[in-house]
Amino acid sequence: MLKDFAEKNGMFRYEYYVDDGYTGRNFNRPAFQRMIADIEAGKIDCVITKDLSRLGRNYIEAGSYIEIFFPKHHIRYIAITDGVDSLTRQEMDITPFKNILNDMYSRDISKKVLAGIMTRSRQGKFCGGTPPYGLMRDPKDKGHLIIDPDAAPVIRKIYDYALDGMGNMRIAKKLLEEKIPITRVKANTALDANYYTWGTARIGHILRNPFYKGAHLVCRTHQTGIRSGSFKFIPREDWEVIENCHEAIVSPEEWAKVQELIDRRPTIMTGNDCPYYNIFHGIIYCATCGKSMQARYEKVGRKDIDRTTKKKREPIDKAFFTCQTYNRIGCKVCSSHKIEARDLHELVLNDIQELAAQAMKDSDAFYQRLSRRMENQYRTDTSEVRAEIRRLEERNQEIDDVFLNLYTDKSKGIISEQRFLKLTDAMEQEQNSNKTRLSELNLLLHQSDEQESDVHAFIEEIRKYAAIKELDEVVLNRLIKKIMIGEVQKVDGQKIQEVKIIYNFVGEISA
């Protein structure tokens, strides 16, 4: 239909954009987005669909394209069976109402599909994607779950440990020690520590999951808005659970006992409160595993007087940072990477003071140093780049003028359609090549300008802190992106620890 309509109306150069299997409510369809990109690139001047619903069934976005996007890009839009033509304004006044009806039809279908899924789920049928770990789909009935003989013993073991009074962290450590793999996590090698690392959140999810007692959970989330694409978790007390739907891995009594033990467990640790205010929160990370470093405080009972200086120790003198992975899982996954809060504070303060002094003493020399250090960024002769950009843009304009003249000759019958296509093919290839080169040159120009701007911005910022005597959150967040704490190593009998400070705008500044 589209082909016949186009050719009858003198449109012989066309391309199909097909999104088979995608809902019309989704405007991020691959072919649709490719068409939008071609429109923005100036390759299209007319869009034809069978009817309005083929463009989309979301009346807000469909109206936005028809009323705003297409006119802005000088696109003629035609919906054949609905009689819509933006060139003649035919049926355009009633178009919004037709889009609303298409949207309502899509909503009605969605409600019917959802109602069908909910009905099956309330019958105890599994309608989700991947079954919970330890269970698998019955080959004879896809809506029925059966026990996975390989994974179910792991679930049984987790519940046994929980019944013994172990917390989530201790259970995770036990599974790590016993080299029990997370079989649904892909790993390059079974020797990878993460292949055996069970997180506490994962253990908690397993212990709260009613599927393991043979019950079925109707749904865990609900959609917050039909167009938002976002979901909200249903509180556990509001879960709709259907009992005795499949074979259980643990008995309902054991499952209930585990819930009671979890509910009794304290959620907040007391007796070791940390009076040190952590100004490095959110910017300090372990250089080995990438997890954030946690602030810890000395145990109650340590003396408040420094044995060397005989001075009273401040809260910062009693605080230190350790790797979160080490704290949660243990030394088999990552080391502590321990660093004293006072040492880190002094190190970062001294580095900022040193850089600020260099920026104040010789700003030009400091700028040259930073420019050389910035990885994958370099200064460019912008005058040559701009000249080439102007030349390519002028050439593309010449090609457009030639295209227009040839099209006029074809319309008057001076040259044939076949001759027109042959003459314009080479010029179109040249123009596409020029556009590609223009994109590369503009990116190069942008990178050069951006580097210069970033370096100057950092210098201007660091100069403000030439007289700084103390760190605070404002200084850290304005200057530093993150701090990477390396592992403590012994070199020639001395403990060495590498600390990398990644600054905003310019990254790491080596000594």
N, C-alpha and C positions, 0 to 999 in steps of 0.2 A: 504493500500500500504506500509506504513512504517513498520507495524508489519510483513508482509510477507517478505519484504526485509531484516529486521533484523534477523529473524529466519533462513532464507535461508543462511545467512552469519555467522551463529553460534553465534548470539547475542541474548541470551535468557533472560537476565536481563535488562529490559528497563523501561522507564517511559515517559509518554506523557506530553508535556508542551503546553497548548492550551490557546491562547488569542483570544477568539471569540469577534468580534465587535470592535476590535482595529485596527487603521490604521497601515500599515507597515512603515509609516514614523516616528512612535513613538517607540523608543527603550526603553522607560520606562514602557513597558507593564508588568503587574504583573508576569505572568508566565515566561516571558523572563528573567526578573530580578531574579526570583527564580532559573532559570536554570544557570544563570551566577554565582549566589552565590554557587550553588552546584558544579560548575566547579572549583571555587576558593577553595572550601572545599575538592577537590580531589575525589568527588563521581562520576565523569563522565570522560570517555576517548573517547567518540564518539558522535557526534551530526549529526542527519539525518533529512533533510527536503524534502518535495516533490520537490520543486525547489528553486532557489535562492531568488525569491520574497517573499517566506514564512519566510525567515530569516529577511528580511526588505527591504524597498523600498528607503531608503536613501543611495545612493551609497557610500558616504563618510564613514558613520558609518558601513555599511555592509562590505566594504572593510577593515575597521580597524579590525573588528572581524575576518574576514577570513584570512587576511594577517599577523596580529600582535597578537591579543588576543589568538586565537585558537592555533597557533604554540607555543606561549610562555607557554601555559598550557598543551602542548602535547595532543591536542585534534584533532582527525581525523574528518574532516567535509565532509559530503556527501550530494549532492543535486541530487536526483534520476533522475528526468526527464531531467535535464540539463546535466547529465553525469559528474558531478563534484565530484572528490574524491581526497582529499589532500594527502592521503597515496601514491597513484600512480601518483599524479600530473596530472591526467586525466582532460582535458578541463580547467585546471587552468589558462592558458594563456589568454583565451577569457573571463574568469569570470568577470573582471572589466567592460568590454563592456556590458555584459548582465546586470550587476548591474545598469549601467547608463541608459539602456533602461527601466528597471523596475522603476527607479527614474523618468524618463521622462513620463512614463505612469501615475504614481501617480500625477505628476504635472498637466498633462492634465486633469485628473479627477477633481483635485482641482479647476482648472480654470473653468471647466464646471459647477461645483456646485456653485462656487462664482457668475458666470454669471447668473445662475438661480435665486439665492437669490437677486442679485442686480436688476434684471428685475422685480421681484415681489415687491421689496421695492420701485422702481420708479413708480409702479402702485398704490402706497399708501397702500400696504399690510404690516402689522406689522410682521416682521420676527425675532424679538429679543427674549429674554428670558422672564423675568418678566416685565409686562407692567408698565409704570410710575404710581406712587402713585396717586390715584384718578380715574384711568381708569382700565378696565378689558377686557379680551377677550370675544368676542361674541360667545356664545355656538354654534350658527348655522354656524359661519364662523370664524375660529381661526385666520385668518389674519386681521380681522376687530375688532376695539376697540369700546367699549361702556362705558358709565359713570358708575362708581362704586357708588351706592347710599349712601354707608356708608362713603366713603373717600372724595368724590367730594366736600361736603360742607366745608371741611377743606381747600382744595385748593382755593375755592371761598373766604374764610375768609382771607387767606394769601394774595391774590391779592387785597382784599379790604383794608387791612392794608397798603399794599404798595402804593395804590392809595391815601391813606390819608397822605402819606409822611413819613411813618415809615421806618427805616432802617432794615437790616436783624437782627441785635442784638435785637432791640426793638420788632420785630415780634416774635422772638424766646422766649423772656421773656413773652410776652402776651400769647402765646400758653401754656407756662409752668404754668402761673397763672391760666389759664382757664382749666388746667388739660386735655388738648387734647393729647391723646396718639399717639405715632408713631406706628401704628398698625403692621407694617412689621418688627419691631424690637422685638425679643423674650425677655421676661423678666420672672424671677422667680415669681414675684408678681407685681400686678398693683400698689403697694405702692412704688416700687422702683423709685427713683427720675429720673433715666436715662430713664425710660419708657415714661416720658413726656418731655424729654430734646430734643429740636430741635436745632441743631447746625446751626450757621450762614451760613456755606458752603452749608448745605442741603437746607436752605431757598433760597439762591442765585441760586442754581441749579433749583429749582422749578420755580422761577420767570423768568429764562432764557429759560425754556423748551417750544418749539413751539407746543408740543403735546396738551397743554392745551387750545390753541386757535382753535383746530380742524385740525391742520396741521400735516404732517408726516415728520420726519427727516430721510432721506435715510440712513445715517450712521454718527456716531460721531467719529470713529477711523478708521485707516487703518494699516495693518500689515507692519512692517518695513522690514522684511525679511522672506522668506518662511521657513527658518530653525531656525530663531531666537526665534520665539514664543513671540516676543515683539510687542507692538502696540504703535502708535503715535496718539495723539488727533488732530483732524482737527480743525483749528482755526474757531471761530464762524462766522467770515465774509465769510468763504468758505463753510459753511453748504449748503447742497442741500435740500431744503424744498419744499414739495408738499402740496399745500393748499387744504382745504375743503375735508378731507379724512374721518372724523368721527365727531360726535357731540362734540361741544366745551363746556368746562366748563366756560371759560370767552370769551368775544367777542374779535375779532381781534383788534378792536379799543382800548379796555382796555389793551390788551396785549402790543400793541405798545406804549401806554402811560406809562406803567410800565417800558418798555425798555428805554424810554426817561428819566424818573426820575432816573433810575439807572445810566445811562451814565452821568448825570449832577452831581451826588453825588461825592464829593471829596474822593479820595482814601487815602490821606495822611493827618493826623491831624497835624496842625501847632499851634504855640503859646505856647507850653509846651515842648520844646526840652530838652533832658536830657544830660547835659555835662558829667555825670558820666559814665566812661567806665566800663561796666559790665564784670568783670573777671570771674564771676560765671556762665556765660551763658552756658547752656547745661549740667550742673551738679547739679542744684538746683531744687528740686521737692516738691510738696505738699504731705505730708504724708497721707492725707485722700483720695484724689481723684486720685493721681498719676500724675497729669498734671504738666507741668513745671511752675515755678514761674516767674513772669514778673517783670522787674525792672521799677519802677515808680519814678517820681521826684516831689518835692514840687511845688505847684502852683506858678505862677509868683506873686511877691509882698511880699514874706516872707523876713524877715531881714537876712542879712549875718553875723550878730554878735550873738554868743551864749550868751543867757541871764545869764548863770551861770558862765562860764569861761571868758566871755567878749572877747573871741578870734574869729578871722574870721573863718567862717564855710567853709569847703572845699566841693566840689561837693558830696563826699561820705557821708557827714553829712546831705545832703538834699535828698539822695536817699533811697528807701526802696523797698522791694519785697512783692508782693501779689500773691495769687493763680490765675492762668489763668482762671479757671472755674468760680471763684467768679467775676472776672472782666467782663467776657463775659455773664454769665447767671444770677448771683446774689446769695444772701445769702440763698435762698431756696435749692440750690444744694450743695454748699460748703461755708465755712467761708473764710475770707480773709487770715488767717495765716500770717498776716503782721509781718515782721521782718525788723529792720533797717539795712541798708547796713553796717554801721560802726560796729554795734553789731555783725553781722555775720562775718565780716572781722576779728575782734578781737578774737572772739570765735574760729574760725578755725585756726588762727595763733597761739593762745595759745595752742591748742591741738597738733598741729604739733611740736611746741617747746618742749612741755612736753614729747611727745613720742621720739623725737630725743635725749633729755637729758637722758631718760631711756636707750635708745640703746647705748649711749656713755658710761654711767656709768657702766652697767653690761649687756653685750650683751647676755651672756648665760641665765641669769635669764629672760631677755626680750623675748628670744626665747622660753623658757618654757611657759611663760605666753601666748604668741600668739598661740602656739601649742595647749594649753588646750582650748583656746577660739574658735578656728576654728571649726565651726559646721560640724558634719558628717565626720570629718577627724581625724585620730588618728595614732599614730606611731605603727608600726608593727614589729614583730621579723622577719626581712627579711631573716635571715639564714634558719629558718624552712620552710618558703615559698619557697625559692629557692631549698631546698632539695626535697620537695614534687614535685615541677615542674620537676626536673631531673628524679625522680622516674617514674612519669607518662609518660614522653616522652620516657624513655627507654622501658616501658611496651608497649606503642603503636608501637614502632619499632619492638619489639618481635612479636606482633600480625601481623604486615605487613609481616614479614618473614614467619610466619605460613601460612598466606593467600597465599603467593607465592608458598610454597611447596604443599599445597592442590590443587592449580590451576594446577600445573605441573602434579600431580597424576591424576587429572580429564582429562587433555589433553591426557595422556598416556592410559586412560581407566582403571586405577587401581581402581578408585572410580567413582560412577555414579554421574550424575548431581544432583539428588535428595539428595544423601548422602552429596555431596559437600555443597549444600545450608543449610542443617541441621547442619553440623559441623561449618560453618562460621557464622551462625545467632547469636549465643551467643557471639562469639568474636567481632562481629560487634557492638552489643549492648554495650559491655564493652568499646570498643574503643570510641564510641560516648559519653558515660558517662565520660570517661577520658578527652575528648576534652572539654566538658562542664566545668569540674572542672578546667582544665588548663586555660580556659578563665577567670574564677572567680579569680584564683590565680594571673594571670598576671595583672588583673585590680586592685587587692588589692596591688600588688607590685608597680604598676604605681601610685596609689593614695598616697601611703606612700612616694615614691620618689618625687612626685609632691608637696605634702605638705611641705616637708623639703625644697625643692627648692624655693617655693613661700615665705616661712617665711624668709629664708636667703636673697632672693631678696628684700623683703620689708625692712628688717633691713639695708641692704647695701644702699638702696635708702634713707631711713629716716635719716641715719647718715650724709648724705651730707648737711642736712639743720639744723644742730645743732646751727649754728650761724645766722639763718634767722631772719631778722627784719621786712620784708615786703613781702606781698603775691603778686604773679603775675600769669598769665595764665600758664606759664611753670610749676611752682611748683604745682599748683592745678591739672593739667592734669596728671602729673607724679605720684602724690601720691593718688589722690582721684577719686573714680569711680562716686559717686553721694552723694548729701546731701539732707536729708529728713527733711522738716520743719513741725513740729507738730502744732496743734491748740493751740491758747492762752487760758489758763484756769486760773481760780482764785482758789487758795488754801490758806486758812487762811488769806484772804484779800490781798494776793499778786498774781501778775500775773506770771504764770509759763508757759514756752514754751519749749518743748523738741526738740532738734536738733540731728539727727543721722548722723554721718559722716561715709560713707562706703568707706573704703580705697581699693586701688588696691591690688591684691594678697591675702589679708587676711580678707577682709570684715570689719564689725563693730568691734571696739575694745572698750569694755565696760570699764567704770571707775573702 
